[in-house]
Amino acid sequence: MLPKEFDIQSLRIVETYDEMKKNSRLDDDFFITSMINYRDTYIHVLTNGTNWENLRQTTVWNPQLLKNIGKDEKYIVGMIKHGDLWDVQLASNTGITDQRVVMIEDLDNLKEYIREQWRGGYDITELVSDGGKYFVVSSLGLNWKQMWLFSSDYPDEAIQLATNEGKVLTDVISVGDKYLWMFSGNTGFQNQLVKFKPSTDEILFFRESVYSDDGYHGYSLSIIREVMGSLLFVFVR
């Protein structure tokens, strides 16, 4: 989840979880806004100068065990699993007014739960697939206009159509033998560049460019995901 307002970003690639955690503590104004453990490396985005406030991180065995979501108006803005534990990132001044976290064990119930959340005015702000279970964070107050797609192939045409409609890709997870692609409108971002299977040289260029004043061709790095065994980078503006 990338906030609309921020100052600068940094893309880091390290070999251990502890190194990634150390990076996140270098400056209180930097916060991890996306992370993936990919082929024994931790690739993560640090974002500086967000309009979020009171940023903090807590570790739990299960995100559903997190107590007092919404206390002091702090809501989940990111979840990262490492080993058997979860690091859950929370912040205030996110625009979120209520939030729910559930774990669902099959695809049919996942589909119905997401539809139910949409009918109630909630948006899906975090999706994590973990060993056949699905962890879902739904948030009220953002008023994203969401749509989904289930595909076993890379949906290039659907991504372009969503881009033309002002929707950006906010999450991708594996569901059985397919992937669930979640698109959101009304995020504050109107355009996106989706880079699938980038080369090593391209990733190094991403790292250099996102730290510049103009970002990557004027775009900011929103999410990194693993799709079909390869990396996918989503840039927005």
C-alpha positions as CSV (number, residue, x, y, z in Angstrom):
1,M,0.0,0.0,0.0
2,L,1.7,3.2,-1.2
3,P,0.5,6.5,0.1
4,K,-0.1,9.2,-2.5
5,E,2.1,11.8,-0.8
6,F,5.8,11.0,0.0
7,D,9.2,12.5,-0.7
8,I,11.5,9.8,-2.0
9,Q,12.0,6.0,-2.4
10,S,14.8,3.5,-2.2
11,L,14.9,0.0,-3.6
12,R,17.1,-2.4,-1.6
13,I,18.2,-5.9,-2.3
14,V,19.8,-7.8,0.7
15,E,20.4,-11.5,1.6
16,T,18.8,-11.7,5.0
17,Y,15.7,-10.7,6.8
18,D,17.8,-9.0,9.5
19,E,19.5,-6.8,6.9
20,M,16.1,-5.8,5.6
21,K,15.0,-4.9,9.2
22,K,18.1,-2.9,9.8
23,N,17.5,-0.9,6.6
24,S,14.0,-0.1,7.8
25,R,15.5,1.4,11.0
26,L,18.1,3.6,9.4
27,D,15.7,6.6,9.4
28,D,12.4,6.9,11.3
29,D,10.9,8.6,8.2
30,F,11.6,5.6,6.0
31,F,9.0,2.8,6.0
32,I,8.8,-0.5,4.0
33,T,5.9,-0.1,1.6
34,S,6.5,-3.4,-0.3
35,M,8.7,-6.5,0.2
36,I,9.3,-9.9,-1.3
37,N,11.5,-12.8,-0.4
38,Y,12.7,-14.0,-3.8
39,R,15.3,-16.7,-4.4
40,D,17.1,-16.2,-1.1
41,T,17.1,-12.4,-1.3
42,Y,14.9,-9.8,0.3
43,I,13.8,-7.1,-2.2
44,H,12.1,-4.2,-0.6
45,V,11.0,-0.6,-1.1
46,L,11.7,2.0,1.5
47,T,9.5,5.1,1.2
48,N,10.4,8.4,2.9
49,G,8.2,11.3,4.0
50,T,4.8,9.7,3.8
51,N,1.8,11.5,5.1
52,W,1.2,8.5,7.4
53,E,1.8,9.2,11.1
54,N,2.7,7.2,14.2
55,L,4.3,4.4,12.2
56,R,5.0,1.2,14.1
57,Q,5.6,-2.5,13.6
58,T,4.5,-5.4,15.7
59,T,5.2,-9.2,15.4
60,V,2.5,-11.8,15.8
61,W,2.0,-15.5,15.2
62,N,-1.2,-14.8,13.2
63,P,-2.5,-11.4,11.9
64,Q,-5.9,-12.3,13.3
65,L,-4.4,-12.2,16.8
66,L,-3.5,-8.6,16.4
67,K,-5.4,-6.7,19.1
68,N,-6.9,-3.2,19.1
69,I,-6.8,-2.6,15.4
70,G,-7.9,1.0,15.0
71,K,-6.7,2.1,18.5
72,D,-5.4,5.6,18.2
73,E,-6.6,5.4,14.6
74,K,-3.7,3.0,13.7
75,Y,-4.5,0.6,10.9
76,I,-2.6,-2.1,9.0
77,V,-0.6,-0.7,6.0
78,G,1.5,-3.8,5.3
79,M,2.0,-7.5,6.4
80,I,5.2,-9.5,5.9
81,K,5.7,-13.1,6.9
82,H,9.1,-14.4,7.8
83,G,9.4,-18.0,9.0
84,D,6.5,-18.7,11.3
85,L,6.0,-15.1,12.3
86,W,4.3,-12.0,10.8
87,D,5.5,-8.5,10.9
88,V,2.5,-6.2,10.8
89,Q,2.9,-2.5,10.0
90,L,0.5,0.0,11.3
91,A,0.0,3.8,10.9
92,S,-2.5,6.5,11.4
93,N,-3.6,9.3,9.0
94,T,-4.1,6.7,6.3
95,G,-7.7,7.5,5.4
96,I,-8.9,4.2,6.8
97,T,-11.7,4.4,9.4
98,D,-12.3,0.7,10.1
99,Q,-10.5,-2.6,9.3
100,R,-10.9,-6.3,9.4
101,V,-8.4,-9.2,9.2
102,V,-9.5,-12.8,8.4
103,M,-7.9,-16.0,7.4
104,I,-9.8,-18.1,4.8
105,E,-8.9,-21.7,3.8
106,D,-10.5,-22.2,0.4
107,L,-11.0,-20.3,-2.8
108,D,-14.8,-20.3,-2.9
109,N,-15.0,-18.8,0.5
110,L,-12.3,-16.3,-0.4
111,K,-14.4,-15.1,-3.4
112,E,-17.6,-14.8,-1.4
113,Y,-15.8,-13.0,1.4
114,I,-14.3,-10.4,-0.9
115,R,-17.7,-9.9,-2.6
116,E,-19.3,-9.4,0.9
117,Q,-16.6,-6.8,1.8
118,W,-17.2,-4.9,-1.4
119,R,-21.0,-4.9,-0.8
120,G,-20.3,-3.4,2.7
121,G,-18.1,-0.6,1.3
122,Y,-14.8,-2.2,2.3
123,D,-11.8,-2.4,0.0
124,I,-9.2,-5.2,0.0
125,T,-5.9,-3.6,1.0
126,E,-3.8,-6.6,1.8
127,L,-3.9,-10.1,0.3
128,V,-1.4,-12.9,1.3
129,S,-1.5,-16.5,0.1
130,D,0.3,-18.8,2.5
131,G,0.3,-22.5,2.3
132,G,-3.2,-22.8,0.9
133,K,-4.6,-20.2,3.3
134,Y,-5.5,-16.7,2.4
135,F,-5.1,-13.7,4.7
136,V,-7.3,-10.8,3.8
137,V,-7.2,-7.2,5.2
138,S,-10.3,-5.2,4.3
139,S,-10.5,-1.5,5.0
140,L,-13.3,1.1,5.1
141,G,-12.9,4.7,4.2
142,L,-10.7,4.6,1.1
143,N,-13.5,4.2,-1.4
144,W,-11.3,2.5,-3.9
145,K,-13.2,1.2,-6.9
146,Q,-12.0,-2.4,-7.2
147,M,-12.2,-5.2,-9.7
148,W,-10.5,-8.6,-9.9
149,L,-9.3,-11.0,-12.5
150,F,-8.5,-14.7,-12.2
151,S,-6.0,-15.8,-14.8
152,S,-3.5,-18.7,-15.3
153,D,-1.5,-16.6,-17.8
154,Y,0.0,-13.1,-17.6
155,P,-3.1,-10.9,-18.4
156,D,-1.4,-8.2,-20.5
157,E,-4.5,-7.0,-22.2
158,A,-6.5,-6.8,-19.0
159,I,-3.8,-4.8,-17.3
160,Q,-3.8,-2.4,-20.2
161,L,-7.6,-2.1,-20.1
162,A,-7.5,-1.4,-16.3
163,T,-4.7,1.2,-16.9
164,N,-6.9,2.9,-19.5
165,E,-9.7,3.1,-17.0
166,G,-7.5,4.7,-14.3
167,K,-7.1,1.5,-12.2
168,V,-3.8,0.4,-10.9
169,L,-2.7,-3.1,-9.8
170,T,-2.7,-3.2,-6.0
171,D,-2.1,-6.9,-5.3
172,V,-1.5,-10.3,-6.9
173,I,-1.7,-13.7,-5.2
174,S,-1.6,-17.3,-6.2
175,V,-5.0,-19.1,-5.8
176,G,-4.7,-22.8,-6.7
177,D,-3.5,-23.0,-10.3
178,K,-4.4,-19.4,-11.1
179,Y,-3.6,-15.9,-9.9
180,L,-6.0,-13.3,-8.5
181,W,-5.2,-9.9,-9.8
182,M,-6.7,-7.0,-7.8
183,F,-7.1,-3.6,-9.5
184,S,-8.1,-0.4,-7.7
185,G,-9.3,3.0,-8.9
186,N,-9.6,6.2,-6.9
187,T,-6.3,5.5,-5.3
188,G,-4.8,8.9,-6.2
189,F,-2.7,7.3,-8.9
190,Q,-4.0,7.5,-12.5
191,N,-1.5,5.6,-14.4
192,Q,0.8,2.6,-14.1
193,L,3.7,0.7,-15.7
194,V,3.8,-3.0,-15.0
195,K,7.2,-4.7,-15.5
196,F,7.1,-8.5,-15.7
197,K,10.2,-10.7,-15.8
198,P,12.7,-7.8,-15.7
199,S,16.3,-8.7,-16.3
200,T,19.0,-8.2,-13.7
201,D,20.2,-5.0,-15.5
202,E,16.6,-3.7,-15.5
203,I,16.2,-4.3,-11.8
204,L,19.5,-2.4,-11.1
205,F,18.2,0.4,-13.2
206,F,15.0,0.4,-11.2
207,R,17.1,0.7,-8.1
208,E,19.0,3.7,-9.4
209,S,16.0,5.5,-10.9
210,V,13.5,5.3,-8.0
211,Y,15.9,7.2,-5.8
212,S,16.1,10.1,-8.2
213,D,13.8,13.1,-8.0
214,D,11.8,12.0,-11.1
215,G,11.6,8.3,-10.1
216,Y,11.4,5.7,-12.8
217,H,10.4,7.7,-15.9
218,G,8.2,9.8,-13.6
219,Y,6.7,6.8,-11.8
220,S,6.9,5.6,-8.2
221,L,7.4,2.0,-7.2
222,S,4.2,0.7,-5.7
223,I,4.4,-3.1,-5.2
224,I,6.7,-6.0,-6.0
225,R,5.3,-9.5,-6.3
226,E,6.3,-13.0,-7.4
227,V,4.2,-14.2,-10.3
228,M,4.7,-17.5,-12.1
229,G,8.1,-17.8,-10.6
230,S,9.3,-14.4,-11.8
231,L,9.3,-10.9,-10.4
232,L,6.6,-8.3,-11.2
233,F,7.2,-4.6,-10.5
234,V,4.3,-2.1,-10.5
235,F,5.1,1.6,-10.9
236,V,2.4,4.2,-10.5
237,R,1.9,8.0,-10.9
